[in-house]
Amino acid sequence: MNLLEQLKNRIPSLQTSTMIEQINKGFSNDNKYVVKMADGKKYLLRTAAIDQYERKKSEFNLITDLQNYCIQSPQPIAVGKVEELNLCYYLLSYIEGEDARELLPFYSIQDQYKIGLFAGIDLAKIHAVRAPASIDHWYDRIMKKHQKYVEAYWSCGLKIRGDYEVINFIDKNERLLINRPSRIQHDDFHVGNIIVENRQYAGIIDFNRYDWGDPYHDFLKVGLFSREVSIPFSIGQINGYFNEEIPEDFWTLYSIYLGMSIFSAIVWTIKVVPENLNEMIERIYQILEDHKNFELTKPIWFK
């Protein structure tokens, strides 16, 4: 009996499934599957090693809590363990459509902007969830992580032109990260995790990287990934989030986090997907161009 048959037999919610097909996308250590049921419904099954159960249960509980905020996201179905297979899992409703990354370039500028607008509105709803009091201060956590990545960057053997300017910009402005609000962070909010269908925003997926901290940190993926796919979407996301009233401090904070991501992106890419290093370097130089080596906090593409 293969793994898919064992999953079907041992997960109660899958007893009437007619097809289980693996999804080979993304960089998560989880395994993901599309499940078709006898009644025509489709689910998303996510499995992980059984020692990840508490984390997976917390992801499932978060997705459950977000249902109270009218966010277009998957609906929770079931969570549990399969002791015999040394696995844990959760089951969600399946959002029909395609990755925005694939389809946005074929849409009109107006449709791209509108999809970004609704994505930004959903992100603002996500950020309504406050962090538990037990979470450590954001400033301490983010600066510790940043310093770790900068140290790893200096020893990785690769040098980005303009790196000192970026570090100096962050050092000069890091005080702004003190006493920032702490909210739920999706932590991977970009066009690759947004689903579109019929030229409309269908929802946000993949909450498996969620964290707690400054909500503005969730915008760094705009500059790192979404901007290269669709500038209208990126502008729409920011305008939708703020209802077109962008606070004065946003752009500096956005630029601090985007600058930090340059070093973490280099280190992560070398470690996890070194074959994508040239592509990541191109992204980073685009960021430096967009911000004129961080002399500008608002990127030149935002108009």
Beta strands, then each sheet from edge to edge (+ up, - down):
strand 1: 17-23
strand 2: 31-37
strand 3: 42-49
strand 4: 76-82
strand 5: 87-93
strand 6: 98-99
strand 7: 183-185
strand 8: 194-197
strand 9: 200-204
strand 10: 211-213
sheet 1: 1+ 2- 3+ 5- 4+
sheet 2: 6+ 8- 9+
sheet 3: 7+ 10-
end
